[in-house]
Amino acid sequence: MSTAGQLATTSRLPRDCTFDVADWQILARCWYPVALSRELDEQPLGVTLLDAPLVLYRAEGGIVVADDLCLHRGVPLSMGTGNGHSIACAYHGFRFGVGGRCVHVPAHPDNAIPSKLNLRTYPAVERYGLIWTCLAPEGEAVIPPMPHWDESGFQQINCPWIDIAGFAGRQVEGFIDVAHFAFVHTTTFADPSNAVVPAYVPKMTSDGFEAEYRSSVANYPIGHEKPTPPGFVWLRHFRVHVPFVATLEIHFPENGRLVIMNAASPVSARKTRMFAPICRNFGQDVPVEDVYEFNRRVFEEDRALVEAQKPENLPLDPTLEAHVMADRSSIAYRRALRSMGLSRFFTA
């Protein structure tokens, strides 16, 4: 690991941090997606994770993730230009390459370059068509699994991300909530006359929990419904990986499988960038643009509610909100977050 990469293991708190300090330090050890792989070409890309501004760029076949700051005069490097080998600061043309190393100072091309100009970098991993990073890495990358993604016969789809003016924990909890279908998703797939939530029991795992939810609620888009075979029960298998990733595997008739990953990247405590890679073993003649649009409509229905929730953060103390039997997944999720040592997420 480079010196800059080693420094990243003791990440400093961002300016204007919106998280409780102790919670930020726990969350900074986790891995999050920050961009679609296809978004990053030769030009630098600015993103924000946990209130920390970052720049992403390609250099010699690899990806560099660094603080979005030129250490010469403090200009964001995302304002600069790139060529696939390095990027140049927009202010004085200082050029940065592999590992965030400063490789060229135009004003003094023949002088030695001080190491103080090298960028503070973070690890980068490409998986599921996403670029993942971690602000305070400890050992190997820990990126949640996505069922069936690499299996033969499954189509991989990378939907555009969606920005939500709300907390990542609230967004994930909405994704795993099965009781809201009949009230929120009535223009996409749900049946407003079918609001009953059959019993289900979450099973805690080492990094979250799983829940298998069986019901008669189909998952076909409204207007394109297919007849459900007699006696068929729809199975939705949720796998939650704290803090902010969940996958939903839906069992369709004729052994069809649809898997959606809900990867909520916390831009701040008040903003979330939600990534949703999808894989499926059916309907592969449907244009991906149609999948994009249906996915967007579903998550837009959720977004309106998440952005309106109060308190804005997620109350981890179970006594602070009322609960019913249908909320077992929500209760398990909050329990798993508490087990990480997270203390707040709730602003009174």
N, C-alpha and C positions, 0 to 999 in steps of 0.2 A: 504494500500500500504506500502511496506517495505521502510525503510530509503533510501536504494539504489534506489528504484523505484521513490521516491520523488525527489531525486537528479537528476534523468533523465529529470524532467520537466524543468530544467535549463541547458540543454545540452551545453557542451562546444564545440567550433569550433574544428573540427579535425585538426591534423597536416597536412600540405601540402594540404589544402582545395583548390579545383579547382573552387568553386563557389564564386560569390560575397557574402560578409558576410550577407547583408540584405536579399538576396534571399535564402541563406542557412537557415537562421533562419525561414523563411516562410515555406520552403519545409520540414524542420525538424518536423513541426507540423502535417504533413500528414502521412498516413499509406501506407506501401509498402510491397509486398511479397519479401521474401529474400531466400526462399528455398521451394522445394517440400516437402510435409510431408513425403513421402517415402524415401527421402534422409537421413533423420535423424534417425539413429539407436542408439545404446548405446554409440557410439563414438562421441566426440565433432566435430562440423562442423564449419569451418571458412567461413565467408561471409563478404562483404563490402557494406555499404549503405551510400550514400552521403559522401564518403571519410572516413567514420568511420569503422574501422575493428571491427567486432562483432564475438562472439562465440555463437553457439547454442548447447544446450545439453538437454537430457531428465533426469528428476529427479523425482522419485516417481509418475510417471504417468503424470507429467506436463512438459512443455517446458520452459527452461530458455534462455533468450537472454541477453547477457552482453557484455561489452567491452572485446575484445580479448586480455586481458592483466592481468597477475598475478601481483598484487600490491606488491609482495615481491621483485622480481628482474626483473620485466618487460619482462618476456618471454610470447609469445602468448599461451593462453590456448588451442587453436586449435591444438597445437603440442602434447597435452597430451592424456590421455586415459580415458575411461568411462566405467561404468557398469550398466547404467540405473538408478542408484540412485544418483550418483555424478560423478565428473570428477577430475582427478589428474593432476597437473602441471608436465610437463616433467622434470623440473629442480630440484626441491626439494620435489616433491610429495605432496605439499599442496593440500588438497581435498576440493571441493566446491559442495554444494548440492542445495536444494530447495531455491529459492529466491537469489541465488548467495552467500549464506552464507558460509564462510570458516568453515568447520566442523572438520578438522583434520590437525595437523602439525606434521609430523612424527618425527622430531628432538626433539619435546617437547610434547609427547602425553598426559601428565598429567597436563599441564599448561593451564590456561585460554587463549582463543584466542582473540586477540584484534580486535575490530570491524573494524579497519582500513583495515584489510585484506579482508573484504566482498567486493564482486564485485559490480560495478555500473551496474544496470540491467534496462531492458526496457520491456514493455508489449509484450505478445505473444498471437496471436489468430490464430487458424487453420480454414481456410475456403476455399472452392473450391479445396481442396487438396493441399493448399499452407500454408506456415507459414508467417504471416504478423506481422510487428512491426512498431513502431514509436519512433523516437529519442527524441521528445519533446511533449509527449502526453498532451492533454487538455480534460479531461472528458472521456466519453465512446469512444470505438473504432469506427471509421468512415471508414468502408470498403465498396466500391462500390457494388451495387447489381448485380447479374448475372441472367438474365431472365431464367426461366425454370429449373435451376440447381437442385432444390429439388422436382420437380414435378414428379409424377408417369408417367412411360412410357419413361422417358428420360435417356439415357445412359451418364454417366459422364466419361470423359477422361482427364487425366492429361499428356499433352505432355511434353517432356523434354524441359528445358529452352534453349534459344539461346543467346549467348553473341554477342554484336554488338559494334564495336569500333566507337561509335557515341553518340550523346546526346539524352536523352530520349524524349525530345520534338520533335525532328526531326523524331524519330521513330514513335511516336504516330501520328504525322501529316501525315506520309506516310500511316499508316494503314487506316486512314479515307479519304484518297484521292481517289476519284473514277475515275479521269481522267487518271491515270497511268496504268490501267488494260491492255489496248491494246498494251502497249509498254514494260511493265515489266513482266507481267505474261503470256506470250505467250507460255510457255512450261508447264504450269500447268492447267489453266482453261480459260483464256481469248481468245477473237477472235481479231486478229490484224486488221481485216477489219471493226471492229465495235468500233470506237473511239469516237463517238458522246456522249456527256454528256447531257441527258435531264435535264430540269430545276428542281431544288429542292430548298427548303427554310429551313435552320436550325432554330430551335426554342430554344431560350436560356432557361436554367433551373437554379435552385438555385446553382448547382455545376458544370455547364458546358453547354451542349446543346444536343439536339436530332436532327437527320435528317433522313427522309425517302426518299430513293432514288430508283426510279423505272426505270427499263431499260429492254432491251431484252438480256443482257449479262447473259448467264447461269453460273452456279457454279459447273457443273460436271467436274471431272478431264478429261483432254484431253486423248483420247483413250478409255474412259469409258463413253462417252456421252450417254444420254438417250434422246429420242425425247421429246421436250417440247410441252405440249398440245396446240392446236390452241388457240390463244388469251391470253395465259398465260403471265403475266408480272411479272418479278422477282422483289421482294421487298427486299431491304437491309436497315435494320433499325439500324442506328448507335446511340449509347448513349455514350456520352463522359463525364467523371468525372475528373475534373482537380485535380492534375496536369497531371498525366500520365497513366490513365486507360480509356480504351474504350471497349465497347462490340459491336459486330456486330451480329444481328439476321437476318438470311437469310430465306426467305419464299420460300420453295420448292413446286413443285406440290404435290397434294394429301395431303395437310395440313402438309407437312414435315417442320420441323424447325431445323435449325442448328445455335447454338450460340457459338461464339468465343470471349473469353475475351483476350484483349491485355493489359497486365499489365506490363508496362515498369518500372523496378526498377533501379533508377539511382545509379549505383556503384560510378560514379564520373560524372563530366560535360563532360567527353570524353568517357565514357563507360556505356553501358546499359545491364542489364540482363533481357531479355524479357520472361515472363511466359505466357502461353496460354492454360488455361483450356478450354475444349470444352464440350458441351452437345448437344444431338440430339435425335430425336424420330423416326429415320429410320436407315436402314443400319447397324443394330446392330449385324449382323452376320459377318461383315467385321472385320478382326483381327485389334486390336488396333495398332499393329506395322505398318500396312499400313496407318493408320490415322497419326501416328507419322511422317512417311516418307513424306506423302503429305504435311502436315503442315510445315515440315522442308524445303521442296523445295520451297513452297510459300514464307516463310519468308527469305530464303536465297536470293531469287530474290530481295526482298526489301532491304536486308542488304547491298548488293553491292552498291546501290544508296545512302543509308543513310550515309555510311562510306565515300563516295566521296563528299558529299555536302559541300559547302562553303557559308557563314561562318559556322563553325562547330556547333555553338549554333543557337537557333531559334530567328530571329529578331522579337521582339514584336512591334516595330514601323512599322505600315503598309506602310510607305513611303519608307522603305529600300529595298523592293523587289517589282517586278511587279506582278499584279494579273489579272485574268480573271474570268468570271462568274462561271466557274467550280470550282473555289477555295473558294466557299462560306463556306465550312466546315473549311478550313484552317483559313480563316479570323475569323470565329466564335471561333475557338479554341484559337487563339492568343488573341482575345478579352477577353475570359474567363480567360486566364492566367493573363492578365493585371489586371482583376478585383480582383485577389488575392492580388494585391499589388506588384507583381514581377516587377522588374524595368529593368533588363538587358537581360540576355540570349543571348546577342549579343556582340561579341568582335570585334571592328572595326579593 
